[in-house]
Amino acid sequence: MSGTRDWPPATAATVLEAARELRTAADAAEARLLELAVQWALIHPAESLADAGTFRLHGDVPVPVAGPGAPLVAEFCIAEFATAIGTTTESGRRYLGHALELRYRLNKLWVRVTTGDLAAWKARRVAEQTRWLTPDAATYVDKHVAPLAHKIGPAQLDRLIAEAVARHMPDQAEEDRQQAWDQRRFDIDFDTVAIAGTCQVSGELDLADAIDLHNALTADAKVQADLGSTLTLDQRRSVAVGNIARRDLTLDYPTTEDPNTGKPQGRPKGRPKGKPRDMVLYLHLTDAATTGASTTGSMGGWSVGRVENTATPVLAETIRTWCGNPAARIIVKPVIDVAAHVHHGAYEIDGRISEPVALRDHTCVFPWCTKPARKLKPGEHAADCDHNVPYAQGGATCTCQIAALCRKHHRLKTHGRWRYLILTPGSYLWTSPHGYHYLRDHTGTTDVSHDRQRRRHPRRHPPPAA
């Protein structure tokens, strides 16, 4: 940043320019610090403990600070590095671990950080999650995250790591699946009842059951509001739990008995069948995975599908279990070609356009927004279908000129001087009121403003040998 510039900057434009320059300088310093962390570890390798002088430091041992394949370091060197950067020994150990994880197991991310192409904190967030993965799984994450690391969020990273485990650590994936299944519970804490008469509940449910419960609570809360309740939505949902429970308790449950054993058999008489379970699943599975002929993918791991409701990867075996539930209603919908051009001669947008737009964009296409384009839960609003060129000004109502925008960002685009250019269907170049540019596509958001040039800084040390 120029030393002759007035400080603090006087105008909105110079404030933003100065803030971006300072952010760039801070990112460069963090990248250099990661390089120094690797250099420190290499100066204190496990082999250094074989030196005669080191043996006088009783108790110093080689310790792993990163995942399999990264070098061990001498334990006692960690504290000195940590104090030098002003943090605790445990935090210093984690920092050294992140640096070695990136250098030796996430090489594509390491290159982006050390060439000034990626903020160090974003790479460290990935390194924290991959330290327990096998080398193959870590390489898978590196390959798929590196191009998107500047715009990937925590939830998307968690999903990608879960997919890496399913594909490259099938035994661990099966163990996790069984453990999650065994850990299902629903607890009501009567030991800590508040004086106001409330208590805490917690649990871990099967996703399909959780979606059903969420929908039931939302529907009951809406009924309460329609009947004049002035409670907040959260309060009405809590009341809905009791309403649902009381309705269930008032049902008459006579049963028939097996004449041989005397035990109940069949469906209890008089019990309603209930509403069938509706699950809208957009699956990307092989025919073998869909039919159950194979539970493994091409790389030997589990076949993986995705649930659009939560945007999460799910094992194909779990999906088959859900769909095999007698209460499930399976509806097979035709595959929609999101690249097809669909035109409508009026302003109004029907399902022929809104459906492929939602499938193409997935979320609101404003920079960094993650609100779903489709209405996935009761009470949610689907994203608006925005005419890039207003219909009144000659804009066409067609999939190539329509984008998904949540209500807030639709208003911002309409009234807040934000605008976008459609590069290709699903790819948008946004311009902010102050002239900054952001590319939004199916991979996320990239800042492509004129001042976001690739930062190239001379290295103070040569890169460590692999």
N, C-alpha and C positions, 0 to 999 in steps of 0.2 A: 504494500500500500504506500502511496506517495507520502513522503514526509512533509510536503508543502501544503497538503490539504487541510482545510479548516477542521478543527475538532471541538465539539462534535459537529458532524455534518449538518447543514442548515436545511436542506430540502429532502423531501421524501425520496427522490431518485438517488441522491448521494448517500442517504442512510442505507438504502438497500444495497447499493454498490459496495459501500464500505463493509457492510455485514457479510456479504458474499466473499469479499477478499479475505477478511479475517477468518472466515470458516475454512477457506482453501488453505491458508497458512497453518491453521491448527491441524487440519487433516494431514498436511505434509509432515509436521512435527511428530504426530502420532505414528506415521509410517516409519520415520527414522528411529523412533524409540523401539518399535518392534524389531527392526534390524539389529539394534544394539542388544536387545534381549537374546536374540539368536547368537550373536557374537559372544555374549557373556557365557551362554551355555556351552559353546564350543571351546571356550577357554577353560572351562571346568567340567570336562567330560568324566564319565565313570572311570576311564583309564587313568586319570590323574591320581586316583586313590592308590595306585600301585607305587607312586613315588615315595621314597623313604620319608621325606618331610611331611607328607600328608598323613602318614600313619601316626604321627604324634598328636593329630587331632582326633582323639578317641571318640568313636561313635559315628564319624562321618561315613556315610554309605551311599552307594548309587541309588537314585530313586527315579521312577518314571513320572514325568509331569505331563506327557501327552500320550496319544494312543499307540498301539503296536506299530513298530517300524520307525518311530522317532527315537533319537538317542536319549540315553539316561544321563542325568547330571548329578554332580556331587551335592548331597543334601545341604551342606553347610554354606554353599555359595548362594543359596536362595535368599537367606535373610539379608545379606549385604546388598544384593540388588534391590530387594524390596525397600529397605530403608533409604537407598539412594534416590528412589523415585517417590518417596514419601507415602508408602502404604504399608499395610501389615504383611507379616511373613506369608500368611495364607493367601492373601491377595496377590503378593509377588509371585508365589508359586503358580497361581492360576494364570498370571500374565505370561510368565515364561512358558507355561504349557500351551497357551494360545499361540505364541510365537513359533514354537517348535511344531505344533500341530499344523499350522499354516505352511511352514517351510518344507516339511517332510511328508505331509499326508494330503494337504490341500494346495497343491502347487499352482493350480490355475488361479486360485484366489490370491495366493502369495504374489504372483506376478502382477496382478491388478493393483494390489496395495503398494508394492514397492515401485511401481511406475507412476504412482499418483493417480491411478484410474479409479480407485475405490477407497472410501473412508475406512480407516483401520477398525473402528468400532463395529462396523457392519460385518467385516470379516471375522472379528473376534466372536461375534454372536454365533456365527456358524461353527467356529472351532470349539466353542463351549459345548455344543450339541453333538459333535462327532467323535469326541475323545474315546468313547467306549465302543465305537464301531470297528468291525474288522477292516483291514486295508481295502478289500474290494468294495465294501459298503461305503467307506469314506471316499474312495475314488468316484463312485457313482454320484454321491452328493456333490463333490467338487465339480464334476462334469456338468451337472444339471443346474447347480446354483451359481457357478462363477459368472455366466453371462448375464444373470439377473440379480446378482447380489446387491446392487445399488438400489434396487426397488422391491426386493422381496420382504414380506412382513413375517413376524414371528409365527403366526398361525400357518402360513404357507410353508415356512421352513420346517415346522413340526410335521406337517403332512408329508413333505418330501423325505424326511428322515424315516418316518414310519414306512414309507414305500421302499426305501433302500433296505431297511431291515427285512421286510417281507420278501424282497427279491434276492438278497444276498446272504441273509441270515435266517433261513427258513426254520431252523430249530428254535431260535430265539423268538421268531414271530409266532410260532405255535405255542411256545411257553407263555408269551405275553397274552395271546388270545385266551388260553385256558385260565391264566391268572385273572384276567379281567372278568371272565365269565364267573369264576369262583368268588370274586370280590363283590359281586352284585349284592346290594343291601339297601335297606331303607330304615333309618333310625329316627326315633322320636325321643328327644332328651328330656325326660321327666325329672331329672336330677337338678336341673338348673332353670326351673320355672321362674319367670320374672314376677315381681309383686303385682304387676298389671295383669298377670294371667296369661302370658304368652310363653312359648317354649320354642327351642330350635329344632329343626328337622334337617337331615342331610341324607344323602344316599348316592349310590352309583347304579344306574339302570342300563338295561339293554337299550341301544339307541332307538330301536323301533318303539319300545314301550315309552321311552322318554318323549318321543314326538307325539304319540297318542295322548300322553298326560298333558303335555304343553297345549295341544289343541283343545282338549277338554277344559282346561283351566281358562284358556282365553275365551272360549265360547261361553262358559258360565259367567265370567267377568263381564262380558258384553251384555248378557241378559240382565245382570244386576244394574248396569248402567241404563239400559232401556227402561227398567222399572223405576228409575229415579234415584239410584244410589249416588251419593256425593263423595264416596270414598275414592282414593286414588286407584290406578290400575293395579299396583302392587298389592294394595290392601284388598281389592276385590278378588284378586287371584288367590290370596291366602284364605279368604272366606269361601272361595269355590272349592278348596280342598275339603272343607267340612261339609259343604253341600253335597258333593259327590259321594263322600263316605256315608252320609245319612241316607241318601237315596238308595245306596247299596244295602244298608242295614235293614231298610223297611221291606225289602223283597222277601217273598215267601219261598223258602228253599226246601220243600219236601222232596225226597229222593226215593227212587226205587231201590230195592235191595236184591242182591244176588241170593236166590233161595238156598244155594249150597254153602255160601260163606257168611251170609248175613251182612256183607259190606255193601255200601252204596255202589251202584253201577249206572253208567250212562249219564246223560245230562240231567241235572236237577229239574224236576217238573216245575213249570211256571217261570223258570228263569229266562229272561229275554236273551235272544241271541246277541244283541248289541250291534253296533254299527261295524260293518266290515272295515278292516284296516286298509287304508289307502296309502301306498308308498309310491311316489313318483321317482323312479331311479333311471338316470341316464348312465348306462353302463358301457364301458369299453373293455370287452372281454372277447377272447377267442371262442369259437363254437364249442370247443372241448370244455372250456371253463364254464360256459353257460349251461351245457347239458350235464355236466358232472363227470364227463369222461376223463378229465384230468384236473387235478387241483394245483398243478405246478406250472409255472411259466416257462418261457424258453430258456431262461438262465438257471433253472433248477429251483428257484424260489416259488413262493405262492403266487397264484394268479390274483391280480388286484383289480377291483372295480372302484367306482366313485359314487357317492351319494350327493346329489346336487343340493339337497336340503341343508347340509352342513359343509359342503365342499371338502369332504374328507375321503381319503382312500380307505377302502374296506376290503378285507379278504373275500374272495369269491365264495368260499365255504360259508362265511357268515351271511352273505346275501342269500345263498340257497336256503339256509336255515330260516331266515325271515320269510321268504316267499313260500316255504313249506308249511308255515303256520296255517292251521285250518281257518283262522279268522281273516287271513289275508285275501284281498281281491286283486288279482293280477290282470293288468290291462297292458297289452302290448301296443305301443304306438309306433307308427312308421317313422323311419329316420328322415330328418329334414335336411336338405342340402342348404347349408347356410350361405353358400356361395351363389345360389340361384338368385336371379333378379326378379323381384315381385313388385308390380306396380299397381296402384289403386288410383282411380280417377277423382276421388274426393278428398277433402281434408281429413275426415275421420279415418282412424287407423284400426283395422280389424286384426283378428288373430293370424291371418295369412302373412301379415307384416310383423306384428309384435312378437310372435313366437320365434321366427328365425333371427330377429334382431336380438332378443334375449339370449338365445343360444349362442349367437356370435359374440356378443359383447360380455356376457356373463354378469357384469356389474355396471354400475354407473361409470361412464367413461371420463369423468372429470379427473384431473391429475390426482393420483393417490387415493381416490375414493374406492371403497370396497363394498358399498351397499349393493345387494343382489339386484339384478335387472328384473328377475321374476319374483312374484309373490310366492314365497315358500312357506309362510306360516300365517295362520289366521291373525288378523289385526295388522299385518304388514301391508304396505302399499307397493305395488309393482312400480318400477321406474317408468317415468314418462318417456314417450317416444317423441324425440325432438326433431322437428324439421330443421336441417342445417340452414337452408334458405327458407324464410317464412313462406307459408303457402300463399299468403296474400300478395307476396312479391314475386310469385311465379315458381316457387319451390315445388318440387315433385314429391308426391307421397309414394315413395318406393324404398326398398330396403337399402339401396345404395346411397340414399340421402337422409336416412333416419338413423339417429343414435340414441342409446339408452342413457337417460340422465335422471338421477334421483330428484325429488321435488326441490330440495334446497339448491342444488347446483343447476337445475333447470331455471330457477328464478335468477340465479347469479349470472347465467349466460344471457338471459333475456334482458335483465335490468342492470347488471353489474359491470358491463363493458368487457366481459370475457368473451372471446370468440374462438372458434376452431375451424380448421380446414380438414376435410376428409381426404386423406392421401389415397387410401384404398379402403373398401368396406372393412371396418373394424380397426382402422389405424387413423389416429387423429392428431393433428398438430395444433395445440392450444397456444393462445397468446393472452398474457395477463394484461390488466389495465396499464401497467408500467412497462410493457413491452418485452417481458421475459417469455421464453418459449419452452413448451413441454410436450414431448412426444408420448402419447398414450396408445398402447396396442395390447394384444392379448398377453404379452409378457409383463405388463405393468407400465410404470411411468419413468421417463428419462428426461432430465433437465438438459435441453439442447440450446440454451441461451448462448449468445455470442461470447460471454465472459467465462463459459464453462469449458475452456480449452483443456485438453489433456495435460496434466501437470507433469512436467519432466524436471527432476532435480538431480544434480550430480550426487553419486553415492559417496559417502564418507569412507565406506569399507567395501571391498569387493564382496560379491555374494558368496556365502559359504558353499563349499562343495556339497553336492547331493550325496 
